[in-house]
Amino acid sequence: MTEMNEEWALGLYKGEPYISGEQPNKPQIIKLNSNENPYPPAPEVVDTIRDFEASNLRYYSNSIGSPLREALAEHHNVAPNNVFVGNGSDEVLALSFRACFGTGKPLLFPDITYSFYPVWCEFFNIPYETILLNDDFRINVDDYAKENGGVIITNPNAPTSIGESLEFIESILKNNSSSIVIVDEAYADFSEVSADKLLKQYPNLLVVRTFSKSKSLAGMRIGYALGSEKVIAAIIAAKDSFNSYPINSLSIAAGVAAIDAKDYYDEITSKIISARNYATSELSLLGYNVLKSSANFLFVGCDSSQEAENVFNYLREKDILVRYFQKPRIDKYLRITVGTMDEMQQLIDVLKDYK
Ligand SMILES: *Cc1c(COP(=O)(O)O)cnc(C)c1O
């Protein structure tokens, strides 16, 4: 009778999951912990969502995300067959891992980067090897010239905020013509660099992007990948082995409206970049070591890991939520999302009173 025997639990999943930033339910909080956009989506997107014909939801959505797929193809100057649309770029990346990294040789990525990558490797049984960033948190191209089953680079990198040049990405591609190279461009709209220009030349390149950050649509869950027809076809086959309709009809409509609203997004992006540059110089004046950011967040060095944690807790008491990673090499840093100029001013004012 006493149920000590838990044999039924033997087959439960034991992998270590990714831990995302918390989503507190407190309206007064200044939320700078998940790299979300401080501005709402474009008015055109809001109108599209309001006017959406809900009765059409009785039909399944378009399984490959048309007409968003076509809009993205035009936007990036590629063909629709070069575009995969999915339910957030986390899902696009997961399916891409399954579709692209099946050689049995290790996937290479930096030790400090998006911490979901090792989680997917474990989930899909993909061997991997992490390669140390140098002391300035930069990637050494030559480290990626060895035999591998694939490479993934986040550019600009997270959580370091550092962006590398197009020439840098091209060197990685030149050194790795025998494997697939994914460039995760979650933050590329805040930098000047996108590897989309290299797609025609490198059939082994896959560029992954999201509407969650620069398009203010994290809650809509829209991500996509750009690549050669052959790679995209493999990702579609992975999708159709898992979930036929990953992107819902409302997200497709909102996504098209967001692509059309270029002027609005250019404007909010440049506001975020101004706030980023302002916060970088003000925090530096307060004595923090702020890395030069090409993204919509700052990686802010404190004197010690103890201090980073104390500042994190202090900000949290003041209703400002940032991200602290208790991990080797980055435990002296806080990752702070760039909000509005007003939010950055409040952050700076609160930090002026610290200690
Ligand atoms: C935010 C983020 C993603 C995931 O974005 P979603 O489209 O919201 O799933 C992927 N990669 C990196 C590096 C990110 O920071």
The ligand as a MOL file (V3000), in Angstrom:
LIG
                    3D

  0  0  0     0  0            999 V3000
M  V30 BEGIN CTAB
M  V30 COUNTS 15 15 0 0 0
M  V30 BEGIN ATOM
M  V30 1 C 15.4830 36.2710 -27.0510 0
M  V30 2 C 16.3960 35.3450 -27.7640 0
M  V30 3 C 15.9220 34.2940 -28.5370 0
M  V30 4 C 14.4940 33.8250 -28.4870 0
M  V30 5 O 13.5670 34.6400 -28.9750 0
M  V30 6 P 12.0780 34.1760 -29.1810 0
M  V30 7 O 11.8380 34.4870 -30.6230 0
M  V30 8 O 11.2810 35.0260 -28.2730 0
M  V30 9 O 11.9120 32.7110 -28.8910 0
M  V30 10 C 16.8220 33.5520 -29.2670 0
M  V30 11 N 18.1420 33.8000 -29.2150 0
M  V30 12 C 18.6340 34.7810 -28.4620 0
M  V30 13 C 20.1030 34.9940 -28.4190 0
M  V30 14 C 17.7790 35.5690 -27.7070 0
M  V30 15 O 18.2850 36.5160 -26.9110 0
M  V30 END ATOM
M  V30 BEGIN BOND
M  V30 1 1 1 2
M  V30 2 1 2 3
M  V30 3 2 2 14
M  V30 4 1 3 4
M  V30 5 2 3 10
M  V30 6 1 4 5
M  V30 7 1 5 6
M  V30 8 2 6 7
M  V30 9 1 6 8
M  V30 10 1 6 9
M  V30 11 1 10 11
M  V30 12 2 11 12
M  V30 13 1 12 13
M  V30 14 1 12 14
M  V30 15 1 14 15
M  V30 END BOND
M  V30 END CTAB
M  END
